[in-house]
Amino acid sequence: LAGNRNLEFGLRNITEEFLQEKNFDINPDSKQKLSIEIVYLDVLKTKTNVSVFHKDSESVVIRLRGVLKVDGKKIKEVIVEEESSEISMSTLIVDNGGNFNQQSLSNALKKSSDTLVTKLFETN
């Protein structure tokens, strides 16, 4: 997924929404600049099978690094990690081929973006 334009665009939109919810104005000429890098993105799978019964747990894990700069000077850097899980149980074993679940990916992006914005702009 490196260089995935849809993922980059989605992360940007989600982050802008959280910034606006926290009453920040989005202005490309601002002295404050925020850059975000996706450091880690993966699916962690756990499977439990007993005879024909099974339980699958699939978690999308994402780690983001955010850097806040004012007038080009780094003010704060934060790394956050969040995950979104999906659990399925049935009497048949069905394999989805290890693809990312779009809903889980979206949830993980939203969680991590919210945490990142909160940590970058919190006052101590």
ZAPA-981601 format. One record per residue: x, y, z of N, C-alpha, C, O in turn; chain; residue in three letters. Coordinates in Angstrom, 1 decimal. Example, Ala and Ser with C-alpha at 12.3 -4.5 7.8 and 13.67 -1.06 7.14 Angstrom:
2
@neast->13.2; nnorth->-5.7; nup->7.8; caeast->12.3; canorth->-4.5; caup->7.8; ceast->13.2; cnorth->-3.3; cup->7.8; oeast->14.2; onorth->-3.3; oup->8.5; cadena->A; residuo->ALA
@neast->12.8; nnorth->-2.2; nup->7.1; caeast->13.7; canorth->-1.1; caup->7.1; ceast->12.9; cnorth->0.0; cup->7.9; oeast->13.4; onorth->1.1; oup->8.0; cadena->A; residuo->SER
//
This chain:
124
@neast->0.8; nnorth->-1.2; nup->0.0; caeast->0.0; canorth->0.0; caup->0.0; ceast->0.8; cnorth->1.3; cup->0.0; oeast->0.3; onorth->2.4; oup->0.0; cadena->A; residuo->LEU
@neast->2.2; nnorth->1.1; nup->-0.1; caeast->3.0; canorth->2.3; caup->-0.1; ceast->2.7; cnorth->3.1; cup->-1.3; oeast->2.6; onorth->2.6; oup->-2.4; cadena->A; residuo->ALA
@neast->2.6; nnorth->4.4; nup->-1.1; caeast->2.3; canorth->5.3; caup->-2.2; ceast->0.9; cnorth->5.3; cup->-2.7; oeast->0.6; onorth->5.8; oup->-3.8; cadena->A; residuo->GLY
@neast->0.0; nnorth->4.6; nup->-2.0; caeast->-1.4; canorth->4.5; caup->-2.3; ceast->-2.1; cnorth->5.9; cup->-2.2; oeast->-2.3; onorth->6.4; oup->-1.1; cadena->A; residuo->ASN
@neast->-2.5; nnorth->6.4; nup->-3.4; caeast->-3.1; canorth->7.8; caup->-3.4; ceast->-4.4; cnorth->7.8; cup->-2.7; oeast->-4.6; onorth->8.8; oup->-2.0; cadena->A; residuo->ARG
@neast->-5.2; nnorth->6.8; nup->-2.7; caeast->-6.5; canorth->6.8; caup->-2.0; ceast->-6.3; cnorth->6.8; cup->-0.5; oeast->-7.0; onorth->7.5; oup->0.2; cadena->A; residuo->ASN
@neast->-5.3; nnorth->6.1; nup->0.0; caeast->-5.0; canorth->6.0; caup->1.4; ceast->-4.5; cnorth->7.4; cup->1.9; oeast->-4.9; onorth->7.8; oup->2.9; cadena->A; residuo->LEU
@neast->-3.6; nnorth->8.0; nup->1.1; caeast->-3.1; canorth->9.3; caup->1.5; ceast->-4.2; cnorth->10.4; cup->1.5; oeast->-4.3; onorth->11.2; oup->2.4; cadena->A; residuo->GLU
@neast->-5.0; nnorth->10.3; nup->0.5; caeast->-6.1; canorth->11.3; caup->0.4; ceast->-7.1; cnorth->11.1; cup->1.5; oeast->-7.6; onorth->12.1; oup->2.1; cadena->A; residuo->PHE
@neast->-7.4; nnorth->9.8; nup->1.9; caeast->-8.3; canorth->9.5; caup->3.0; ceast->-7.8; cnorth->10.0; cup->4.3; oeast->-8.5; onorth->10.6; oup->5.1; cadena->A; residuo->GLY
@neast->-6.5; nnorth->9.8; nup->4.6; caeast->-5.8; canorth->10.2; caup->5.8; ceast->-5.9; cnorth->11.7; cup->5.9; oeast->-6.1; onorth->12.3; oup->7.0; cadena->A; residuo->LEU
@neast->-5.6; nnorth->12.4; nup->4.8; caeast->-5.6; canorth->13.9; caup->4.8; ceast->-7.0; cnorth->14.4; cup->5.1; oeast->-7.2; onorth->15.3; oup->6.0; cadena->A; residuo->ARG
@neast->-8.1; nnorth->13.8; nup->4.5; caeast->-9.4; canorth->14.3; caup->4.7; ceast->-9.9; cnorth->14.0; cup->6.2; oeast->-10.5; onorth->14.9; oup->6.8; cadena->A; residuo->ASN
@neast->-9.5; nnorth->12.8; nup->6.7; caeast->-9.9; canorth->12.5; caup->8.1; ceast->-9.2; cnorth->13.4; cup->9.1; oeast->-9.9; onorth->13.9; oup->10.0; cadena->A; residuo->ILE
@neast->-7.9; nnorth->13.7; nup->8.8; caeast->-7.2; canorth->14.6; caup->9.7; ceast->-7.7; cnorth->16.0; cup->9.7; oeast->-7.9; onorth->16.7; oup->10.7; cadena->A; residuo->THR
@neast->-8.1; nnorth->16.5; nup->8.5; caeast->-8.6; canorth->17.8; caup->8.4; ceast->-10.0; cnorth->17.9; cup->9.1; oeast->-10.2; onorth->18.9; oup->9.7; cadena->A; residuo->GLU
@neast->-10.8; nnorth->16.9; nup->9.0; caeast->-12.0; canorth->16.9; caup->9.8; ceast->-11.8; cnorth->17.0; cup->11.3; oeast->-12.5; onorth->17.7; oup->11.9; cadena->A; residuo->GLU
@neast->-10.9; nnorth->16.2; nup->11.8; caeast->-10.6; canorth->16.3; caup->13.2; ceast->-10.0; cnorth->17.6; cup->13.6; oeast->-10.4; onorth->18.2; oup->14.7; cadena->A; residuo->PHE
@neast->-9.2; nnorth->18.2; nup->12.8; caeast->-8.7; canorth->19.6; caup->13.1; ceast->-9.8; cnorth->20.6; cup->13.1; oeast->-9.9; onorth->21.5; oup->14.0; cadena->A; residuo->LEU
@neast->-10.7; nnorth->20.5; nup->12.2; caeast->-11.9; canorth->21.4; caup->12.2; ceast->-12.8; cnorth->21.2; cup->13.3; oeast->-13.3; onorth->22.2; oup->13.9; cadena->A; residuo->GLN
@neast->-13.0; nnorth->20.0; nup->13.8; caeast->-13.8; canorth->19.7; caup->14.9; ceast->-13.2; cnorth->20.3; cup->16.2; oeast->-13.9; onorth->20.6; oup->17.1; cadena->A; residuo->GLU
@neast->-11.9; nnorth->20.5; nup->16.2; caeast->-11.2; canorth->21.1; caup->17.4; ceast->-11.0; cnorth->22.6; cup->17.2; oeast->-10.2; onorth->23.2; oup->17.8; cadena->A; residuo->LYS
@neast->-11.8; nnorth->23.1; nup->16.2; caeast->-11.8; canorth->24.6; caup->16.0; ceast->-10.6; cnorth->25.2; cup->15.4; oeast->-10.2; onorth->26.3; oup->15.7; cadena->A; residuo->ASN
@neast->-9.8; nnorth->24.4; nup->14.6; caeast->-8.7; canorth->24.9; caup->13.9; ceast->-9.1; cnorth->25.3; cup->12.5; oeast->-9.9; onorth->24.5; oup->11.9; cadena->A; residuo->PHE
@neast->-8.6; nnorth->26.4; nup->11.9; caeast->-8.9; canorth->26.8; caup->10.6; ceast->-7.8; cnorth->26.1; cup->9.7; oeast->-6.7; onorth->26.2; oup->10.0; cadena->A; residuo->ASP
@neast->-8.3; nnorth->25.6; nup->8.5; caeast->-7.3; canorth->25.0; caup->7.6; ceast->-7.0; cnorth->26.1; cup->6.6; oeast->-7.8; onorth->26.6; oup->5.9; cadena->A; residuo->ILE
@neast->-5.7; nnorth->26.4; nup->6.5; caeast->-5.2; canorth->27.5; caup->5.7; ceast->-3.8; cnorth->27.1; cup->5.1; oeast->-2.9; onorth->26.9; oup->5.9; cadena->A; residuo->ASN
@neast->-3.7; nnorth->27.0; nup->3.8; caeast->-2.4; canorth->26.5; caup->3.3; ceast->-1.2; cnorth->27.5; cup->3.5; oeast->-0.1; onorth->27.2; oup->3.4; cadena->A; residuo->PRO
@neast->-1.6; nnorth->28.8; nup->3.9; caeast->-0.6; canorth->29.8; caup->4.1; ceast->-0.2; cnorth->30.0; cup->5.6; oeast->0.5; onorth->30.9; oup->6.0; cadena->A; residuo->ASP
@neast->-0.8; nnorth->29.1; nup->6.4; caeast->-0.6; canorth->29.2; caup->7.9; ceast->0.9; cnorth->29.0; cup->8.2; oeast->1.7; onorth->28.3; oup->7.5; cadena->A; residuo->SER
@neast->1.3; nnorth->29.6; nup->9.4; caeast->2.7; canorth->29.4; caup->9.9; ceast->2.8; cnorth->28.0; cup->10.5; oeast->3.9; onorth->27.4; oup->10.5; cadena->A; residuo->LYS
@neast->1.7; nnorth->27.4; nup->11.0; caeast->1.7; canorth->26.1; caup->11.5; ceast->1.5; cnorth->25.1; cup->10.4; oeast->0.6; onorth->25.2; oup->9.6; cadena->A; residuo->GLN
@neast->2.4; nnorth->24.1; nup->10.3; caeast->2.3; canorth->23.0; caup->9.3; ceast->2.3; cnorth->21.7; cup->10.0; oeast->3.0; onorth->21.5; oup->11.0; cadena->A; residuo->LYS
@neast->1.5; nnorth->20.8; nup->9.6; caeast->1.4; canorth->19.4; caup->10.1; ceast->1.7; cnorth->18.4; cup->9.0; oeast->1.1; onorth->18.4; oup->8.0; cadena->A; residuo->LEU
@neast->2.7; nnorth->17.6; nup->9.3; caeast->2.9; canorth->16.5; caup->8.4; ceast->2.7; cnorth->15.1; cup->9.1; oeast->3.1; onorth->15.0; oup->10.3; cadena->A; residuo->SER
@neast->2.1; nnorth->14.2; nup->8.4; caeast->1.8; canorth->12.9; caup->8.9; ceast->2.4; cnorth->11.8; cup->8.0; oeast->2.3; onorth->11.9; oup->6.8; cadena->A; residuo->ILE
@neast->3.0; nnorth->10.8; nup->8.6; caeast->3.6; canorth->9.7; caup->7.9; ceast->3.0; cnorth->8.4; cup->8.5; oeast->2.9; onorth->8.2; oup->9.7; cadena->A; residuo->GLU
@neast->2.6; nnorth->7.5; nup->7.6; caeast->2.1; canorth->6.2; caup->8.0; ceast->3.4; cnorth->5.4; cup->8.2; oeast->4.1; onorth->5.0; oup->7.2; cadena->A; residuo->ILE
@neast->3.7; nnorth->5.0; nup->9.5; caeast->4.9; canorth->4.3; caup->9.8; ceast->4.7; cnorth->2.8; cup->9.7; oeast->5.6; onorth->2.0; oup->9.2; cadena->A; residuo->VAL
@neast->3.5; nnorth->2.3; nup->10.0; caeast->3.2; canorth->0.9; caup->10.0; ceast->1.7; cnorth->0.7; cup->9.7; oeast->0.9; onorth->1.4; oup->10.2; cadena->A; residuo->TYR
@neast->1.4; nnorth->-0.3; nup->8.9; caeast->0.0; canorth->-0.7; caup->8.6; ceast->0.0; cnorth->-2.2; cup->8.2; oeast->0.7; onorth->-2.6; oup->7.3; cadena->A; residuo->LEU
@neast->-0.8; nnorth->-2.9; nup->9.0; caeast->-0.8; canorth->-4.4; caup->8.8; ceast->-2.1; cnorth->-5.0; cup->9.3; oeast->-2.8; onorth->-4.3; oup->10.1; cadena->A; residuo->ASP
@neast->-2.4; nnorth->-6.2; nup->8.9; caeast->-3.5; canorth->-6.9; caup->9.5; ceast->-2.9; cnorth->-8.1; cup->10.3; oeast->-2.1; onorth->-8.8; oup->9.9; cadena->A; residuo->VAL
@neast->-3.4; nnorth->-8.1; nup->11.6; caeast->-3.0; canorth->-9.2; caup->12.5; ceast->-4.2; cnorth->-10.2; cup->12.6; oeast->-5.3; onorth->-9.8; oup->12.9; cadena->A; residuo->LEU
@neast->-3.9; nnorth->-11.4; nup->12.3; caeast->-5.0; canorth->-12.4; caup->12.3; ceast->-4.8; cnorth->-13.4; cup->13.4; oeast->-3.7; onorth->-13.8; oup->13.7; cadena->A; residuo->LYS
@neast->-5.9; nnorth->-13.8; nup->14.0; caeast->-5.9; canorth->-14.8; caup->15.0; ceast->-7.0; cnorth->-15.8; cup->14.7; oeast->-8.2; onorth->-15.4; oup->14.5; cadena->A; residuo->THR
@neast->-6.7; nnorth->-17.1; nup->14.6; caeast->-7.7; canorth->-18.1; caup->14.2; ceast->-7.8; cnorth->-19.1; cup->15.3; oeast->-6.8; onorth->-19.6; oup->15.8; cadena->A; residuo->LYS
@neast->-9.0; nnorth->-19.5; nup->15.6; caeast->-9.3; canorth->-20.6; caup->16.6; ceast->-10.2; cnorth->-21.6; cup->15.9; oeast->-11.3; onorth->-21.2; oup->15.5; cadena->A; residuo->THR
@neast->-9.8; nnorth->-22.8; nup->15.7; caeast->-10.6; canorth->-23.8; caup->15.1; ceast->-10.8; cnorth->-25.1; cup->15.9; oeast->-9.8; onorth->-25.6; oup->16.4; cadena->A; residuo->ASN
@neast->-12.0; nnorth->-25.5; nup->16.1; caeast->-12.3; canorth->-26.8; caup->16.8; ceast->-13.3; cnorth->-27.5; cup->15.9; oeast->-14.5; onorth->-27.1; oup->15.8; cadena->A; residuo->VAL
@neast->-12.9; nnorth->-28.6; nup->15.2; caeast->-13.7; canorth->-29.3; caup->14.3; ceast->-14.2; cnorth->-28.4; cup->13.2; oeast->-13.5; onorth->-27.8; oup->12.5; cadena->A; residuo->SER
@neast->-15.6; nnorth->-28.3; nup->13.1; caeast->-16.1; canorth->-27.4; caup->12.1; ceast->-16.4; cnorth->-26.0; cup->12.6; oeast->-16.9; onorth->-25.2; oup->11.8; cadena->A; residuo->VAL
@neast->-16.2; nnorth->-25.7; nup->13.8; caeast->-16.5; canorth->-24.4; caup->14.4; ceast->-15.2; cnorth->-23.6; cup->14.3; oeast->-14.1; onorth->-24.1; oup->14.5; cadena->A; residuo->PHE
@neast->-15.3; nnorth->-22.3; nup->14.0; caeast->-14.1; canorth->-21.5; caup->14.0; ceast->-14.5; cnorth->-20.1; cup->14.5; oeast->-15.6; onorth->-19.6; oup->14.5; cadena->A; residuo->HIS
@neast->-13.4; nnorth->-19.4; nup->14.9; caeast->-13.5; canorth->-18.0; caup->15.3; ceast->-12.3; cnorth->-17.3; cup->14.8; oeast->-11.2; onorth->-17.7; oup->15.0; cadena->A; residuo->LYS
@neast->-12.5; nnorth->-16.3; nup->13.9; caeast->-11.4; canorth->-15.5; caup->13.4; ceast->-11.5; cnorth->-14.1; cup->13.9; oeast->-12.5; onorth->-13.5; oup->14.1; cadena->A; residuo->ASP
@neast->-10.3; nnorth->-13.6; nup->14.3; caeast->-10.2; canorth->-12.2; caup->14.7; ceast->-9.2; cnorth->-11.5; cup->13.8; oeast->-8.1; onorth->-12.0; oup->13.6; cadena->A; residuo->SER
@neast->-9.6; nnorth->-10.4; nup->13.2; caeast->-8.7; canorth->-9.7; caup->12.3; ceast->-8.6; cnorth->-8.3; cup->12.7; oeast->-9.6; onorth->-7.6; oup->12.8; cadena->A; residuo->GLU
@neast->-7.4; nnorth->-7.8; nup->13.0; caeast->-7.2; canorth->-6.4; caup->13.4; ceast->-6.4; cnorth->-5.7; cup->12.4; oeast->-5.3; onorth->-6.2; oup->12.1; cadena->A; residuo->SER
@neast->-6.8; nnorth->-4.5; nup->12.0; caeast->-6.0; canorth->-3.6; caup->11.2; ceast->-5.3; cnorth->-2.7; cup->12.2; oeast->-5.9; onorth->-2.0; oup->13.0; cadena->A; residuo->VAL
@neast->-4.0; nnorth->-2.7; nup->12.2; caeast->-3.1; canorth->-1.9; caup->13.0; ceast->-2.4; cnorth->-0.9; cup->12.2; oeast->-1.8; onorth->-1.2; oup->11.2; cadena->A; residuo->VAL
@neast->-2.5; nnorth->0.4; nup->12.7; caeast->-1.9; canorth->1.5; caup->12.0; ceast->-1.1; cnorth->2.3; cup->13.0; oeast->-1.6; onorth->2.6; oup->14.1; cadena->A; residuo->ILE
@neast->0.1; nnorth->2.7; nup->12.6; caeast->1.0; canorth->3.6; caup->13.4; ceast->1.3; cnorth->4.8; cup->12.6; oeast->1.8; onorth->4.7; oup->11.5; cadena->A; residuo->ARG
@neast->1.0; nnorth->6.0; nup->13.2; caeast->1.3; canorth->7.3; caup->12.5; ceast->2.3; cnorth->8.1; cup->13.2; oeast->2.3; onorth->8.1; oup->14.5; cadena->A; residuo->LEU
@neast->3.1; nnorth->8.8; nup->12.5; caeast->4.0; canorth->9.8; caup->13.1; ceast->3.6; cnorth->11.2; cup->12.6; oeast->3.5; onorth->11.4; oup->11.4; cadena->A; residuo->ARG
@neast->3.3; nnorth->12.1; nup->13.5; caeast->2.9; canorth->13.4; caup->13.2; ceast->4.0; cnorth->14.4; cup->13.7; oeast->4.5; onorth->14.3; oup->14.8; cadena->A; residuo->GLY
@neast->4.2; nnorth->15.4; nup->12.8; caeast->5.2; canorth->16.5; caup->13.2; ceast->4.5; cnorth->17.8; cup->13.0; oeast->4.0; onorth->18.1; oup->11.9; cadena->A; residuo->VAL
@neast->4.5; nnorth->18.6; nup->14.1; caeast->4.0; canorth->20.0; caup->14.0; ceast->5.1; cnorth->20.9; cup->13.9; oeast->6.1; onorth->20.9; oup->14.8; cadena->A; residuo->LEU
@neast->5.1; nnorth->21.8; nup->12.9; caeast->6.1; canorth->22.8; caup->12.7; ceast->5.5; cnorth->24.2; cup->12.7; oeast->4.4; onorth->24.4; oup->12.2; cadena->A; residuo->LYS
@neast->6.2; nnorth->25.1; nup->13.3; caeast->5.8; canorth->26.6; caup->13.2; ceast->7.0; cnorth->27.3; cup->12.6; oeast->8.1; onorth->27.3; oup->13.1; cadena->A; residuo->VAL
@neast->6.7; nnorth->28.0; nup->11.5; caeast->7.7; canorth->28.7; caup->10.7; ceast->8.9; cnorth->27.8; cup->10.4; oeast->10.1; onorth->28.3; oup->10.4; cadena->A; residuo->ASP
@neast->8.6; nnorth->26.6; nup->10.0; caeast->9.6; canorth->25.6; caup->9.6; ceast->10.4; cnorth->25.0; cup->10.7; oeast->11.3; onorth->24.1; oup->10.5; cadena->A; residuo->GLY
@neast->10.1; nnorth->25.3; nup->12.0; caeast->10.8; canorth->24.8; caup->13.1; ceast->10.0; cnorth->23.7; cup->13.8; oeast->8.8; onorth->24.0; oup->14.1; cadena->A; residuo->LYS
@neast->10.5; nnorth->22.5; nup->14.0; caeast->9.8; canorth->21.4; caup->14.6; ceast->9.5; cnorth->21.8; cup->16.1; oeast->10.4; onorth->22.0; oup->16.9; cadena->A; residuo->LYS
@neast->8.2; nnorth->21.8; nup->16.4; caeast->7.7; canorth->22.1; caup->17.7; ceast->7.4; cnorth->20.8; cup->18.5; oeast->7.8; onorth->20.7; oup->19.7; cadena->A; residuo->ILE
@neast->6.8; nnorth->19.9; nup->17.9; caeast->6.4; canorth->18.6; caup->18.5; ceast->6.3; cnorth->17.5; cup->17.6; oeast->5.9; onorth->17.6; oup->16.4; cadena->A; residuo->LYS
@neast->6.7; nnorth->16.3; nup->18.0; caeast->6.6; canorth->15.1; caup->17.2; ceast->5.9; cnorth->14.0; cup->18.1; oeast->6.2; onorth->13.8; oup->19.3; cadena->A; residuo->GLU
@neast->4.9; nnorth->13.3; nup->17.5; caeast->4.2; canorth->12.3; caup->18.2; ceast->4.0; cnorth->11.1; cup->17.3; oeast->3.8; onorth->11.2; oup->16.1; cadena->A; residuo->VAL
@neast->4.1; nnorth->9.9; nup->18.0; caeast->3.8; canorth->8.6; caup->17.3; ceast->2.7; cnorth->8.0; cup->18.0; oeast->2.7; onorth->7.8; oup->19.2; cadena->A; residuo->ILE
@neast->1.6; nnorth->7.6; nup->17.2; caeast->0.5; canorth->6.9; caup->17.8; ceast->0.2; cnorth->5.6; cup->17.1; oeast->0.6; onorth->5.4; oup->15.9; cadena->A; residuo->VAL
@neast->-0.4; nnorth->4.7; nup->17.8; caeast->-0.8; canorth->3.4; caup->17.2; ceast->-2.2; cnorth->3.1; cup->17.7; oeast->-2.6; onorth->3.2; oup->18.8; cadena->A; residuo->GLU
@neast->-3.1; nnorth->2.7; nup->16.7; caeast->-4.4; canorth->2.3; caup->17.0; ceast->-4.8; cnorth->1.1; cup->16.1; oeast->-4.1; onorth->0.7; oup->15.2; cadena->A; residuo->GLU
@neast->-5.9; nnorth->0.4; nup->16.5; caeast->-6.3; canorth->-0.7; caup->15.7; ceast->-7.8; cnorth->-0.8; cup->15.7; oeast->-8.5; onorth->-0.3; oup->16.6; cadena->A; residuo->GLU
@neast->-8.3; nnorth->-1.5; nup->14.7; caeast->-9.7; canorth->-1.8; caup->14.6; ceast->-9.9; cnorth->-3.3; cup->14.3; oeast->-9.2; onorth->-3.8; oup->13.5; cadena->A; residuo->SER
@neast->-10.8; nnorth->-3.9; nup->15.1; caeast->-10.9; canorth->-5.4; caup->15.0; ceast->-12.2; cnorth->-5.8; cup->14.4; oeast->-13.2; onorth->-5.1; oup->14.5; cadena->A; residuo->SER
@neast->-12.2; nnorth->-7.0; nup->13.8; caeast->-13.4; canorth->-7.6; caup->13.3; ceast->-13.3; cnorth->-9.1; cup->13.7; oeast->-12.3; onorth->-9.7; oup->13.4; cadena->A; residuo->GLU
@neast->-14.4; nnorth->-9.5; nup->14.3; caeast->-14.4; canorth->-10.9; caup->14.8; ceast->-15.5; cnorth->-11.6; cup->14.0; oeast->-16.7; onorth->-11.1; oup->14.0; cadena->A; residuo->ILE
@neast->-15.3; nnorth->-12.8; nup->13.5; caeast->-16.3; canorth->-13.6; caup->12.9; ceast->-16.3; cnorth->-15.0; cup->13.4; oeast->-15.2; onorth->-15.6; oup->13.7; cadena->A; residuo->SER
@neast->-17.5; nnorth->-15.6; nup->13.6; caeast->-17.6; canorth->-17.0; caup->14.1; ceast->-18.6; cnorth->-17.7; cup->13.2; oeast->-19.7; onorth->-17.1; oup->12.8; cadena->A; residuo->MET
@neast->-18.4; nnorth->-18.9; nup->12.9; caeast->-19.3; canorth->-19.7; caup->12.0; ceast->-19.0; cnorth->-21.2; cup->12.2; oeast->-18.0; onorth->-21.6; oup->12.9; cadena->A; residuo->SER
@neast->-19.7; nnorth->-22.0; nup->11.5; caeast->-19.5; canorth->-23.4; caup->11.5; ceast->-18.8; cnorth->-23.8; cup->10.2; oeast->-18.5; onorth->-25.0; oup->10.0; cadena->A; residuo->THR
@neast->-18.4; nnorth->-22.9; nup->9.3; caeast->-17.7; canorth->-23.2; caup->8.1; ceast->-16.4; cnorth->-22.4; cup->8.1; oeast->-16.4; onorth->-21.2; oup->8.6; cadena->A; residuo->LEU
@neast->-15.3; nnorth->-22.9; nup->7.6; caeast->-14.1; canorth->-22.2; caup->7.5; ceast->-14.0; cnorth->-21.5; cup->6.2; oeast->-14.0; onorth->-22.1; oup->5.1; cadena->A; residuo->ILE
@neast->-14.0; nnorth->-20.1; nup->6.2; caeast->-13.9; canorth->-19.3; caup->5.0; ceast->-12.7; cnorth->-18.4; cup->5.1; oeast->-12.5; onorth->-17.7; oup->6.1; cadena->A; residuo->VAL
@neast->-11.9; nnorth->-18.4; nup->4.0; caeast->-10.7; canorth->-17.6; caup->4.0; ceast->-10.9; cnorth->-16.5; cup->3.0; oeast->-11.3; onorth->-16.7; oup->1.9; cadena->A; residuo->ASP
@neast->-10.6; nnorth->-15.2; nup->3.5; caeast->-10.8; canorth->-14.1; caup->2.6; ceast->-9.5; cnorth->-13.7; cup->1.8; oeast->-9.4; onorth->-12.7; oup->1.1; cadena->A; residuo->ASN
@neast->-8.5; nnorth->-14.6; nup->2.0; caeast->-7.2; canorth->-14.3; caup->1.2; ceast->-6.3; cnorth->-13.3; cup->1.8; oeast->-5.4; onorth->-12.9; oup->1.2; cadena->A; residuo->GLY
@neast->-6.6; nnorth->-12.8; nup->3.0; caeast->-5.7; canorth->-11.9; caup->3.7; ceast->-5.8; cnorth->-10.5; cup->3.3; oeast->-4.9; onorth->-9.7; oup->3.5; cadena->A; residuo->GLY
@neast->-6.9; nnorth->-10.1; nup->2.6; caeast->-7.0; canorth->-8.7; caup->2.2; ceast->-7.5; cnorth->-7.8; cup->3.3; oeast->-8.1; onorth->-8.3; oup->4.3; cadena->A; residuo->ASN
@neast->-7.2; nnorth->-6.5; nup->3.2; caeast->-7.6; canorth->-5.5; caup->4.2; ceast->-9.1; cnorth->-5.4; cup->4.1; oeast->-9.7; onorth->-5.3; oup->3.0; cadena->A; residuo->PHE
@neast->-9.8; nnorth->-5.4; nup->5.2; caeast->-11.2; canorth->-5.1; caup->5.3; ceast->-11.3; cnorth->-3.6; cup->5.3; oeast->-10.7; onorth->-2.9; oup->6.1; cadena->A; residuo->ASN
@neast->-12.0; nnorth->-3.0; nup->4.3; caeast->-12.0; canorth->-1.6; caup->4.1; ceast->-12.6; cnorth->-0.8; cup->5.3; oeast->-12.1; onorth->0.2; oup->5.6; cadena->A; residuo->GLN
@neast->-13.6; nnorth->-1.4; nup->5.9; caeast->-14.2; canorth->-0.8; caup->7.1; ceast->-13.3; cnorth->-0.7; cup->8.3; oeast->-13.1; onorth->0.3; oup->8.9; cadena->A; residuo->GLN
@neast->-12.6; nnorth->-1.8; nup->8.5; caeast->-11.6; canorth->-1.9; caup->9.6; ceast->-10.4; cnorth->-0.9; cup->9.3; oeast->-10.0; onorth->-0.2; oup->10.3; cadena->A; residuo->SER
@neast->-10.0; nnorth->-0.8; nup->8.1; caeast->-8.9; canorth->0.1; caup->7.7; ceast->-9.4; cnorth->1.6; cup->8.0; oeast->-8.7; onorth->2.4; oup->8.5; cadena->A; residuo->LEU
@neast->-10.6; nnorth->1.9; nup->7.6; caeast->-11.2; canorth->3.2; caup->7.8; ceast->-11.3; cnorth->3.5; cup->9.3; oeast->-10.9; onorth->4.6; oup->9.7; cadena->A; residuo->SER
@neast->-11.8; nnorth->2.6; nup->10.0; caeast->-11.9; canorth->2.8; caup->11.5; ceast->-10.5; cnorth->3.0; cup->12.1; oeast->-10.4; onorth->3.9; oup->13.0; cadena->A; residuo->ASN
@neast->-9.5; nnorth->2.3; nup->11.7; caeast->-8.2; canorth->2.4; caup->12.3; ceast->-7.6; cnorth->3.8; cup->11.9; oeast->-6.9; onorth->4.4; oup->12.7; cadena->A; residuo->ALA
@neast->-7.8; nnorth->4.2; nup->10.7; caeast->-7.3; canorth->5.5; caup->10.3; ceast->-8.0; cnorth->6.6; cup->11.1; oeast->-7.3; onorth->7.6; oup->11.5; cadena->A; residuo->LEU
@neast->-9.3; nnorth->6.5; nup->11.3; caeast->-10.0; canorth->7.5; caup->12.1; ceast->-9.5; cnorth->7.6; cup->13.5; oeast->-9.3; onorth->8.7; oup->14.1; cadena->A; residuo->LYS
@neast->-9.4; nnorth->6.4; nup->14.1; caeast->-8.9; canorth->6.4; caup->15.5; ceast->-7.5; cnorth->7.0; cup->15.7; oeast->-7.3; onorth->7.8; oup->16.5; cadena->A; residuo->LYS
@neast->-6.6; nnorth->6.6; nup->14.8; caeast->-5.2; canorth->7.0; caup->14.9; ceast->-5.1; cnorth->8.5; cup->14.5; oeast->-4.3; onorth->9.2; oup->15.2; cadena->A; residuo->SER
@neast->-5.9; nnorth->9.0; nup->13.6; caeast->-5.9; canorth->10.5; caup->13.3; ceast->-6.4; cnorth->11.3; cup->14.4; oeast->-5.8; onorth->12.3; oup->14.7; cadena->A; residuo->SER
@neast->-7.5; nnorth->10.8; nup->15.1; caeast->-8.0; canorth->11.6; caup->16.2; ceast->-7.0; cnorth->11.6; cup->17.4; oeast->-6.7; onorth->12.7; oup->17.9; cadena->A; residuo->ASP
@neast->-6.4; nnorth->10.5; nup->17.7; caeast->-5.4; canorth->10.4; caup->18.7; ceast->-4.2; cnorth->11.3; cup->18.4; oeast->-3.7; onorth->12.0; oup->19.3; cadena->A; residuo->THR
@neast->-3.7; nnorth->11.3; nup->17.1; caeast->-2.6; canorth->12.1; caup->16.7; ceast->-2.9; cnorth->13.5; cup->16.9; oeast->-2.0; onorth->14.3; oup->17.4; cadena->A; residuo->LEU
@neast->-4.0; nnorth->14.0; nup->16.4; caeast->-4.3; canorth->15.4; caup->16.5; ceast->-4.5; cnorth->15.9; cup->17.9; oeast->-4.0; onorth->16.9; oup->18.3; cadena->A; residuo->VAL
@neast->-5.1; nnorth->15.0; nup->18.7; caeast->-5.3; canorth->15.3; caup->20.2; ceast->-3.9; cnorth->15.5; cup->20.8; oeast->-3.7; onorth->16.4; oup->21.6; cadena->A; residuo->THR
@neast->-3.0; nnorth->14.5; nup->20.6; caeast->-1.7; canorth->14.6; caup->21.3; ceast->-0.8; cnorth->15.7; cup->20.8; oeast->-0.1; onorth->16.3; oup->21.5; cadena->A; residuo->LYS
@neast->-0.9; nnorth->16.0; nup->19.5; caeast->-0.1; canorth->17.1; caup->18.9; ceast->-0.5; cnorth->18.5; cup->19.5; oeast->0.3; onorth->19.3; oup->19.7; cadena->A; residuo->LEU
@neast->-1.8; nnorth->18.7; nup->19.6; caeast->-2.3; canorth->20.0; caup->20.0; ceast->-2.7; cnorth->20.1; cup->21.4; oeast->-3.3; onorth->21.1; oup->21.8; cadena->A; residuo->PHE
@neast->-2.5; nnorth->19.1; nup->22.3; caeast->-2.8; canorth->19.2; caup->23.7; ceast->-1.8; cnorth->20.1; cup->24.4; oeast->-0.7; onorth->20.2; oup->24.0; cadena->A; residuo->GLU
@neast->-2.3; nnorth->20.9; nup->25.3; caeast->-1.5; canorth->21.7; caup->26.1; ceast->-1.2; cnorth->21.1; cup->27.4; oeast->-2.1; onorth->20.6; oup->28.1; cadena->A; residuo->THR
@neast->0.1; nnorth->21.1; nup->27.8; caeast->0.5; canorth->20.4; caup->29.1; ceast->0.4; cnorth->21.3; cup->30.2; oeast->0.7; onorth->21.0; oup->31.4; cadena->A; residuo->ASN
//
